[in-house]
Amino acid sequence: MSEERLMSKKKPAYPVSSKLNSYLNHYNRTIEIPIFYEDLLRFSGSVVVYDANDVDSLWVRVYYSEFDRIEIDLSLKKVYSILLSDGGNDIFKYLNVDAVDFCTFGNSQPFRIKVRNILNDNFTYFYVKKTDASRIYGLELEHMLSPYNLNFLVYKNTLIEEHIAGIPGDVFIKEMLPKCTESEKSQLAKEFVKFNERCMIRLLGDMRSYNYVIVPTHDFDHVVYRIRAIDFDQQCFEGKLKVYRPQFFKENYQMVELVRSKLQAKSVDQYKLEERSIVAKRIKSSGNRIKRLLKACLVDHISTPENIDLLKSEILELTHDVNFKNCTKMGEILNLALDFVKRNYEDVSMKQIMENKIKSPL
């Protein structure tokens, strides 16, 4: 299936509603920052950034007039301090803004900021983007329902995101996957199944290989691989359920083939069940936080009526849960989808408890 038929050509940026803004304030996601996304657009020129193989990276390195550069550098150091430190000015003398890169590809068109510690040459990235309500929902859901915590800030029309470290999926598939051992390939196949399931459950779309990273961790005598989303632009927007399943993107073909060659059908079902159970546990443990987020999402406008009607019909066909018929907002579909996963987990758990009681009355 071609990319044009699978996804909409352009997704708009949705404003932050008053309910979502109240949620962000309550959980300390908002703070006044000294620079806006539009301020970084004042660059006077740019040069193409090439990767290690001299291929266009789709990023350009921008530069500013001398007057603007002094002001922007100071503001970016302040943002760094707010995001990653105590917000104080004492560390400014140890920081240097090495680069401001602008991505011309995709919906969000972010700025990537490289900040270096001049004492030891360690550097850190963070991103400046336009605020988009669906992206914020995606970030928060990732924070609560995935194994990873996310650090980000919202101020009016500007979103600041901490860098997520890892090897870009497309780079890993092309350059590193062929070198993996058979055992590592089996583990990667397992992780892709679990990642695929997690994205579908929480309606995170467009996980093509360049929208997630592979994170290797050395554990005793082997390497453990994890797959982690890095782009949350397509949270709860598209109407086709396939968009929320990474397996249907041609960029992930090699990962899908890995699953087919390395895992039996029973193993795939087992890993799906494991991921659904883990997500259900995270939903329950998130308590009031996820309830507050979903309460804001229930009344928010983050998609089109056509997409809402299509998605609820496809999920109804998959789950046979008639409650999806009455959904009029994407937030309602998301809420029911998460509730469906949680209810199924609770039903299975209760069944196991009852079976154990029958087998062993003591």
N, C-alpha and C positions, 0 to 999 in steps of 0.2 A: 504494500500500500504506500502511495506517495505521501510525502510529508504534507503537501498542500491539502490533501483530502483528509488527513488524520487530524490536523490542527487548524485553528483559525489563523489567518495571515497576520493579524495584529490584535494584541490585547491592550485595552486602554488601562491607564493607571487610575485606580479608584481612590477617592479622598477618604481620609480617616474620619469616621463618624464620631459623634459626641460620646456614645457608649464605648466605642473602642478606645477613644482618647482617655476616658475615665479609667478604663482597665489599665492602660499603659502607665498612667499616673500612679495608680494604686500599687503597681509592681515595679516602680522606679525605672521604667523604660524611657521616660521623658526627662530631659534636662536642657536648659538653655545652652546653646553652643554659639561660638562667635563667627560662624561661617555657614553659608547656605550653598546648596548644590549650584544655584545660578551664579554664585560668585566665582566658582571654578570654571565656568564657561567663558570667562573674560580672557582666555588665553590669546596671545597674539600670533602664535605659530605652533607647528608641531612637526615631529619626524616619526617615521614608521619604526616600530619596535619589532625586531626579528628574533626568532627563537634560536636555539643552539645550532640548528640545521639551516640557518639563513632562510627560513620560511616566515612569511608575514604572520605575525601573531594575532592580528586584528586589533591590536592596541597601538595607540600613537602616544608618544611622549610629548607633552605640551610644555610650552614655556610662556612666561609672562613678562610684561614690562618690569623694569627695575623697581618702580614704585609699588606696583601690585604684588610683586614677588615677596617683598619684605613683609607686607601686610598678610598675605596668604600663608607664608611660612609660619609666621607667629600664630595665626589662627589654627593651622593644622597641628602645630605642637600642642596647643591648648586642647584640641579635640583628642589627641593621643593621650594626654594626661587624664582627661575626663573618662575616656573609654577604658584605659588600661592601668591607670594609677589612681592617685587620690585627688586629682583635679588641681593640684597646686602648681605653682610656677617654678619651683626650685629645680626641677629636672630639665628645664628648657636649655640651659647652658651645655647639657650633655647630649642634646638631640640635634640631628640635622635631617631636613627633608631632602632626601636624595633624588626623588623622582615623583612626578605627578603624571600618571598615565590615564588616557581616556579610551574607553572601548566603544568602537563604532558599530559593533555587532550586537544584535538582540534588542529586546524591548527596554531594558533598564538603563542602558548606556552609562555604566558606572565610571567613576574615577577611582583609580587604585593608587593609594598613597604609600610610598616606601619611606619609612622613618628609621634612621640609623643612630645607634649609640656611638658617639665618637670616641668613647674611652676604650671600647673593645671590638668595634665594628660589627656587633650583632645588629640585625635589622628586623623590623616587623612591618607587616602590611595591614592596612585597613581600607575600607571602601566607603565612598560617599555616593549615595544614590538618591533618586527622587522617591519621595514617599508614595507607597501604594498599599492600600488596605489589605488586598489579598496576599501580598508579599509578607506583610506583618503577621497575618494569621498563619502563614506558612512557617515563618521563623518561630513563632510561639509554639505551634504544634510540634515542630522538630525539637524544640527545647524540652517539651513535656513527654513526648511519645517515642522519641528515639533514644539511643544510649548516650547521646551527646548534649551538653549544655551549650547554649549560644549566647553571645554577648553582643547586644546592639542597642542603639539609642535612636529615639525619634524626636525631632524638634520641628514643628510646623511642616514644611514641605520637604524636609531633608531627613534621610535615613543614613545612619552610620552603622556599618557592620564590621565586626572583627573578622580577620582572615581565617579561613578554614584550611588547615595544612593538609597536604596529601598529593598524590600523583594523579593528574587529570586522567579520567577514565580512558579517553581516546588515545592518549600517549601510552598509558600502561598496556592497553590492548595491542597496540601496534609494535611497541618496542620491548616490553618486558614479559608479556604473557607467553610468547613462544619459548622463553628461557626458563619458565617455571617448571618445577618437578611435577610428576604426575600427582603426588600427594597435595601439592600446593594448588594444582588445577582443580582437584576435587573439593578442596576447601573454598576456593573462589566460586565454584559452582553452587555450593551450599549458601554462601553469602549472597550471591545474586538472587537466589530463590527467596531468601528472607527479605532482602532489600525490595524486591519486586512486590512482595506481599505487603510490606509496610507502606510503600507508596500508595498502593491501591486502597488500603484500609483508611488512610487519612487524606485521600484525594489530592495527592501531590503529583502534578503532571509534568510532562516534558523532561523526563529523566534520560535524555540522550547522553551518550558517553562523555561529552564535554561538560555536562551539568552535574557530574558527581566525581568524587575522587576516590582512589584506592589508598588506604592507609595501612602500611606494613608495620607490624610491631614484632620485635624479636622476643621470643619466649623460650627460654632454655636453649634447646638445640634446633629450633625451627622458627619459621616466620609465620605469624598470624596475620591474615589480611581482613580488613573491614571495608565496607563500601559506605560512603557518606555523601549525602546530597549537599550541594553547595549553591544551588539556585532555586529560589522559592517563589519565582515570579508567577508560576502557573498553579497556584494553590486554589482549588475550587473554582475554576473558570470554564474549562472546556466541557462540552456536552458528551463526547464519546468516551465511554469507560476505558477504551484501549489506551487513551492518552495517559491514564493514570497507572498503566502497567508497562514498565520499562522494556519488557520482553518484545513489545510490538514495534519498537523503533529499529530501523535498519542499522543504525550505528551500534546497536547492541547485539548484532547477529552472532558474533563470535562468542559472546557470553552465553547466549541461548544454546548454541551448539555445544558449548562446554557442559551445560546442564544435561543436555540429551546424551552426551557420550559418557559422562561420569556418574550420573545419578539414576537409580531406578525409580520408577513411578511411586513406589511406596515411600522411598526416602524423600522425594519431593513433597508428598502429602504430609509426611512427618514434619519437615522443616516449615511448611506453611502453617501447620497447627501450632508449632512452637512459637512462631512469630506472632500469630493471632493471640496466643495466650499471654505472651510478654506484653504486647500492646494493651490488652485488656487489664492486666495488672497495673500498668502505668496509668491508664485512665482512672482506675479506682484510687491509686495512690496520689494522683494529682489533686483530688478533692475539689475544693472551692475554686482553685485557680482555673482549671479547665471548664468548670461550670460558668464562671464569670466570662471567660473568653467566648464560649459557645452562646451565651446569652446575648453578647454583642453581635456575634456573627448571624444569629437567627433573624435579626431585623435589618441586616446590612445588605447593600446592593454591591455585589462583587462579580456579577455575571449577567448574561442576557437571558430573557425569557425563553428563547429558543434552546439555549444550552441547558437551562434548568429542566425543561420538559423532556429533552432527549436523555439527559443523564438519569433522571428519576425513573424513566421507563426502562432503561437498560439495567439499572440496579434492581428494580422490581423483578425483572426477568431473571436476574441472577439469584436473588435472595428469596423471592416469593413473599416478601413482607409487604402487605397491602398498605401499610402506613406511608410508604413512599408516594402513593398516588396523590396525596393531598399537599405535597410540598410545593411552595411557591417561591422559595428562596434557596440559594445554595447552602446557606447556613443550616436550614432545616434538613437538607439531604445529608450534610456532614454530621449533624447531631444524631440523626437516625442511624447512619452508617456506624458511627462509633458505639452507639447504644446497642446496635445489633451484635457487634463483636463482643461487647461486655456481657450482654444477656446470654449469648451462646456459651461463653466461658463459664458463667455462673451456673448455667444448666448442667454443663458437663461436670463441674466441680461437685454440685449437689448430687448428681447421679453416682459419682464415685464414692461420696460420703455414705450414701444409702447402701450401696453395694458392700462397702467395707463393714457397715453395721450388721448387715445380714450375714456376712461371712464370719464376722468375729464380734459377737454381742458384747464382749468385755472391752 
